[in-house]
Structures are given as structure tokens and as C-alpha cells.
């Protein structure tokens, strides 16, 4: 019985790797080849959703794209990832000016990163009121927890940890633990970000 369990697990792993490879070919030919093809080392775990083609995504090596990741770019804006970026399922990237994410950043599920936001007027709501926009920059080795929202003009330094469900606007220095809605620096982190029990509780998910 144990032997069959290992056999089924091995077959499942092989089929999974084949499915990832087929997705890489499909999305390269239909979505990314018109701007910047995905590197061969990219792993695509599921569906990729895009607003327009070509999608102006440029990523480094060994990145991982989770199921149902959504990309929206304008004719001039670009979403740029460094190398070894991991994005979990259901994440949203919307760029009017640009989004830049540094190397080795891990993003948990259902994170939304948008470089534009609706304007609003009293008595009129947001429809027809235009947008405000500002490029988003996220540094290297950043860990972004489940359900985080990162808004227009935000700049996050290297080696930061952002707690689950935080609403992030503004500029944050390197080595910060960023938590809350609105998000604030809770304390400074020193040295490399590690998976301590405290940070596991703050982020609320595996990225």
C-alpha cells in the first residue's frame, strides 16, 4: 500500500511538471512573446489573466507565477520582477505608470498591487472622477503576507515584512516590519528576514 502511495505521488509530480511546462509554452506564445518572453526557468502554476495583450511584463529568472494571477498594463507602463520572485494564487497587478519588484521577494495569496486609484467627489462617488497614479517600487527580499493591498506611489525598502491584510501607502525604510490598515512600521528588523514564529503569525500565510 505504501509503495502504491509513493508511485501515485511520483506520477502526480511528473504530470504537474508537464502541465507547468505546457502552460509556459502556451502563455509565452499567446501573451508574452509580443513584449518580453518568459524566461525558460519560469514556473507557471495555473491560469494567467490579462486585461490587454501584449502584456508588458518583464521578469527575471526562476520566478513562480501562481494560479489566477491577473496583470493589467497600459500601452506604456511595465510590470517588472527581479529574479526568484514568488507569487501565490489570486494576486493582482495593475500598472498605469509602473510596478517594480526586487529579487527574492515572496508574495502570498490574494495580494493586490495597484499604481493607480480612483478620485472621488462628494455626492458623485468615483465614477467619472478620474484617477491618481504613482509608480510602485518594492525592494529585494521583501515578504508580503496574505491579502495585502499596496497602493499608488508606495515605496518599500529591502528586507521588509508586510503583515497579512495590511493596507499600504507611502514610503517605508528597509528592514521594517509593516503592519496595519493603514500600515505603519511596527519595528525595525535587523539582518536577513527569517521565518520566526512571530513573523509567521504576522503574515498569516505561506508565500
N, C-alpha and C positions, 0 to 999 in steps of 0.2 A: 504493500500500500504506500509506504514511504517512497519507494522507487518511482511509482507512478506519479506521485505528487511532484517529485523533482523533475520528472520528464515533462509533465504538463507545464510546470513553471518555466522550464527551459524553452519549450516550444512557444509559449506566450511571449517570452522575452525576444525571441527571434522574429516573431510576427510583428511585435511592437517596433523593433528597429527597422524592419522593412517598411512599415506604414510611415514612420518618420521620414525615411528616405524618399518615398513616393510623394509625400506632402512637400518636401523640399523641392523636388523637381517641378511639381505642379505649380506651386506659388512663385517659383522663380520664373517660369515660362509665362505665367498669366498676369503677374502683379509687379515683380521687382526688376525684371530684366530691362524694362524701359528706362530705369533710372540708375539703380545700383544693385546688381545681383547679390543674393545672399551668399556669404562665404560657404564653402563646402562643409565646414565644421559646424554650421548652424544646425540646431535640433529644433524641429517644428512638431509640437506635441498634439496639435489639433487644428481646428479651423482658424484662419486669419480673416478678419473682417476689415474692409477698407471702404472709405467714403467715395474716393475717386481713384482712378488709375491714370497715369502711373502714380504709385505711392512713393513719395520722396523719403524713403527710409534708407539710411546708411549705417551699417552695423559692423562691429569688429568680429574677431574670430571667437569661436566656441560659445556663442550666445545661445540661449534657450528661450523659445517663444511658446508660452502656454496656450491652451485651448481657448478659443473665442477672444483672443486679443484683438482690439479694434484700433485702427490707425486712420487719422484724418489729417491731411496736409493741404495747404493751398498750392497755387502754381509756383510760388517762390520759397515757401518755408520748407525746412528739413527737420526730420527727427533723426538724431544721431546717437547711437550707442557705442560705447567703447567695447573692448574685448571682455569676455567672460561675464557678460550681463545675463542675469536670470530673471525672467518674468513669468509669474504664475498665471493661472487661468482668470479670464474675465477682466483683464486690465484694459484701460482706455488711454490713448494718447492722441490729443488734439492740438495741432500746431498751426497757428496763423503766422507767427514770426519765427519760432523755432524752439525745439526741445533738445537739450544735450545732456547725456547721462554718461558718467565716467566709468572706467574699468571696474570690474569686480563688484558691481552693485547688484543687490538681490532685492527683488520686488515681489511681495506676497500677493495673494489673490485679491481681485476687485479693487485695485488701486486706480485712481483717475488722476491723470496729469494733463492739465489744460493751460495753454498760454493765453487764453482769452476768456473774458467773462462778459455777461450781459450788463449793459447800463439799465437803470430803471428810473422812472419818473413818477412822482406821487399821482395817483389816480389813473395812471396809464399802464402800470405793470412794466414788463420787459419787452413786449412785442413792439418792434419798430423803433426801439431806442438806441440801437447800435451796440457796439462792443468796445471794451477797453482791452488792450493786448500788451504783453510784455514777455520776452523770451524767458524760458525756464532753464536753469542750469543746476545740475545735480553732480556732485563731485564723485571721487573714487571711493570704493569700499563702503558705500552707504547701504544701510539696511532699512527698508521701508516696509512697515507692518501692514496687516490686512485692512482693507477699507480706507486707506488714507486718501485724502484729496489734496493735491498740490496745485495752487492757482497761479495766475498770471504774474510774471515778474519775479517769481521766487528764485532765490539762490541759496543752495545748500552746500556747505563745505565738505571736505573729505572726511571719511571715517565717522559719519553721523549715524545715529539710530533714531528712527521715527516711529513712535508708538502707534498701535492699531487705532483706526478710526479718527486720527488727528486731522485737523483742517489747517493746512499750512500755507501761509502767505508771508512774504518778506524775505529778509536775509538772515542766515544763520551761520555762525562760525564753525570751523572744522572741529571735530571731536565733541559734538554736542549730542546730548540725549534730548530729543524734541518730542513733546507730548502735549495733547490737549486740543480743544476746539473753542477759541483759536489756539493754535500751537504756540508754545513757549519753550525756551531752553530750561529744562529741569535741573540739569547739572552738566559738568564737563566730563567727558570720557578721556582717559589717558592711555596711549598705546593703541594697539590694534583692537578692533571690536571683536569681542568673544561671545560665545553662546553661554552666558551665565544664566542662572535661574531667574535673576531679576530682569534681564533683557528679554528672556523668553516670555515672561508674564506681560511685559510692556508691549511687545509686538503682537502677541496674541495669535500668531500663525507661523507656519514654516514657510519660508520663502525659497 
